Amino acid sequence: MDAWQAAALPVVQALSAVGSRFNISGNSAPATVAAFDELKSAAQGAKTWYLNHPCPTPSAGGHFLGMVEAYRAMADVTLDNLARLRDPEMDSSD
């Protein structure tokens, strides 16, 4: 488990670094979209890494994937909401 944690640390740090850079109130809409696109990409990269490097402890792996999915969900929801702000006619059932 120690070896897996050591290998996972840079992945977690990269994802956290992207997530910690947000200051939505001070960003323009294009900058916010770009930041959340980067967060979505980082989350996908972390998930891909995990799928190629599964955790030897299932419960710890579940926590790792839960964190990754939370970042991804935050990016997805924010990007959807920003798109709706740009186009109020957007229908969520599409």
Residue frames relative to the residue before (quaternion, step in Angstrom):
aa qw qx qy qz dx dy dz
M 1.0000 0.0000 0.0000 0.0000 0.00 0.00 0.00
D 0.6198 0.5602 -0.3505 0.4233 3.60 1.01 -0.78
A 0.6501 0.5103 -0.3178 0.4648 3.58 0.98 -0.83
W 0.6515 0.5059 -0.3223 0.4644 3.59 0.97 -0.81
Q 0.6454 0.5158 -0.3210 0.4630 3.60 0.96 -0.84
A 0.6453 0.5122 -0.3216 0.4667 3.58 0.98 -0.80
A 0.6707 0.4817 -0.2947 0.4809 3.59 1.00 -0.78
A 0.6804 0.4977 -0.2851 0.4561 3.60 1.06 -0.74
L 0.5311 0.6784 -0.3981 0.3151 3.59 1.10 -0.61
P 0.6836 0.4628 -0.3220 0.4636 3.67 0.76 -0.82
V 0.6128 0.5425 -0.3449 0.4596 3.60 1.10 -0.67
V 0.6722 0.4837 -0.2842 0.4832 3.57 0.90 -0.93
Q 0.6550 0.5149 -0.3143 0.4550 3.58 0.93 -0.85
A 0.6468 0.5103 -0.3237 0.4653 3.60 0.97 -0.79
L 0.6610 0.4967 -0.3011 0.4751 3.58 0.94 -0.88
S 0.6697 0.4955 -0.2956 0.4675 3.58 0.91 -0.86
A 0.6256 0.5426 -0.3401 0.4457 3.59 1.02 -0.76
V 0.6457 0.4947 -0.3220 0.4845 3.58 0.96 -0.82
G 0.6944 0.4954 -0.2772 0.4422 3.58 0.87 -0.94
S 0.6877 0.4985 -0.2872 0.4428 3.58 1.08 -0.62
R 0.6057 0.6025 -0.3500 0.3842 3.60 1.19 -0.22
F 0.5230 0.6840 -0.4004 0.3136 3.58 1.22 -0.07
N 0.0897 0.7121 -0.6924 0.0736 3.47 -1.13 0.94
I 0.1615 -0.8577 0.4797 0.0900 3.52 0.56 1.24
S 0.6496 0.5443 -0.3390 0.4084 3.59 0.89 -0.83
G 0.7458 0.3980 -0.2271 0.4836 3.60 1.09 -0.58
N 0.6208 0.5601 -0.3400 0.4305 3.58 1.24 -0.10
S 0.4763 -0.6146 0.5364 0.3281 3.52 -1.22 0.52
A 0.6728 -0.4953 0.3507 0.4231 3.57 -1.22 0.36
P 0.6732 0.4790 -0.3330 0.4544 3.66 0.80 -0.81
A 0.6461 0.5098 -0.3278 0.4638 3.59 1.01 -0.75
T 0.6385 0.5195 -0.3258 0.4651 3.58 1.03 -0.75
V 0.6408 0.5101 -0.3220 0.4749 3.58 0.96 -0.86
A 0.6573 0.5077 -0.3143 0.4598 3.58 0.90 -0.88
A 0.6547 0.5164 -0.3154 0.4529 3.59 0.95 -0.84
F 0.7045 0.4433 -0.2790 0.4789 3.59 0.91 -0.84
D 0.5679 0.5455 -0.3848 0.4815 3.59 1.17 -0.43
E 0.6480 0.5100 -0.3108 0.4726 3.57 1.01 -0.83
L 0.6427 0.5166 -0.3231 0.4644 3.60 1.00 -0.79
K 0.6401 0.5204 -0.3205 0.4655 3.58 0.98 -0.86
S 0.6604 0.5051 -0.2986 0.4687 3.57 0.96 -0.88
A 0.6507 0.5097 -0.3169 0.4651 3.60 0.97 -0.84
A 0.6440 0.5117 -0.3223 0.4685 3.59 1.01 -0.78
Q 0.6486 0.5008 -0.3232 0.4734 3.58 0.97 -0.79
G 0.6371 0.5259 -0.3236 0.4613 3.57 1.03 -0.77
A 0.6511 0.5047 -0.3118 0.4734 3.57 1.01 -0.80
K 0.6474 0.5047 -0.3269 0.4683 3.59 0.99 -0.76
T 0.6361 0.5175 -0.3235 0.4721 3.57 0.98 -0.83
W 0.6219 0.5277 -0.3425 0.4663 3.57 0.97 -0.84
Y 0.6744 0.5075 -0.3029 0.4426 3.58 0.84 -0.99
L 0.6516 0.5227 -0.3253 0.4432 3.60 0.91 -0.85
N 0.7015 0.4267 -0.2543 0.5110 3.58 1.17 -0.58
H 0.7604 0.2318 -0.1285 0.5929 3.58 1.30 -0.30
P 0.0459 -0.8442 0.5331 0.0323 3.62 0.53 1.08
C 0.5146 -0.6450 0.4779 0.3012 3.53 -1.11 0.74
P 0.4645 -0.6890 0.4756 0.2887 3.61 -0.93 0.82
T 0.7040 0.3637 -0.2458 0.5583 3.60 1.25 -0.29
P 0.4050 -0.7656 0.4387 0.2398 3.61 -0.26 1.23
S 0.6578 0.5073 -0.3394 0.4412 3.62 0.91 -0.76
A 0.6501 0.4920 -0.3181 0.4839 3.62 0.99 -0.76
G 0.6287 0.5274 -0.3276 0.4683 3.58 1.04 -0.75
G 0.6351 0.5282 -0.3220 0.4626 3.56 1.04 -0.75
H 0.6407 0.5071 -0.3186 0.4804 3.58 1.04 -0.76
F 0.6284 0.5316 -0.3295 0.4625 3.57 0.99 -0.84
L 0.6938 0.4624 -0.2816 0.4750 3.58 0.81 -0.98
G 0.6102 0.5535 -0.3485 0.4470 3.59 1.05 -0.67
M 0.6496 0.5036 -0.3098 0.4779 3.57 0.99 -0.84
V 0.6548 0.5143 -0.3087 0.4599 3.56 0.92 -0.93
E 0.6804 0.4847 -0.2911 0.4662 3.59 0.89 -0.90
A 0.6095 0.5436 -0.3564 0.4539 3.61 1.08 -0.62
Y 0.6443 0.4975 -0.3170 0.4867 3.58 0.98 -0.82
R 0.6612 0.5077 -0.3062 0.4596 3.58 0.92 -0.90
A 0.6572 0.5053 -0.3106 0.4651 3.58 0.93 -0.87
M 0.6258 0.5319 -0.3421 0.4565 3.59 0.98 -0.78
A 0.6606 0.4939 -0.3027 0.4775 3.57 0.95 -0.85
D 0.6620 0.5145 -0.3145 0.4451 3.61 0.86 -0.92
V 0.6807 0.4860 -0.2941 0.4624 3.59 0.83 -0.96
T 0.6659 0.5002 -0.3088 0.4593 3.57 0.90 -0.89
L 0.6639 0.4925 -0.3144 0.4667 3.60 0.89 -0.86
D 0.6303 0.5185 -0.3338 0.4718 3.61 1.01 -0.74
N 0.6766 0.4907 -0.2989 0.4605 3.58 0.89 -0.90
L 0.6391 0.5106 -0.3291 0.4718 3.59 0.99 -0.74
A 0.6311 0.5206 -0.3323 0.4692 3.59 1.02 -0.75
R 0.6559 0.5066 -0.3088 0.4667 3.60 0.99 -0.79
L 0.6212 0.5309 -0.3398 0.4656 3.58 1.08 -0.66
R 0.6693 0.4795 -0.2908 0.4874 3.57 1.07 -0.74
D 0.7943 0.1154 -0.0369 0.5953 3.58 1.10 -0.71
P 0.2066 -0.8282 0.5100 0.1065 3.61 0.14 1.28
E 0.6117 0.5647 -0.3470 0.4319 3.60 1.19 -0.37
M 0.4392 0.7064 -0.4549 0.3180 3.59 1.27 -0.17
D 0.2119 -0.7746 0.5857 0.1099 3.55 -0.89 0.92
S 0.4380 -0.7264 0.4670 0.2500 3.58 -0.75 1.02
S 0.6272 0.5536 -0.3478 0.4233 3.62 1.17 -0.28
D 0.4807 0.6722 -0.4430 0.3476 3.61 1.24 -0.05
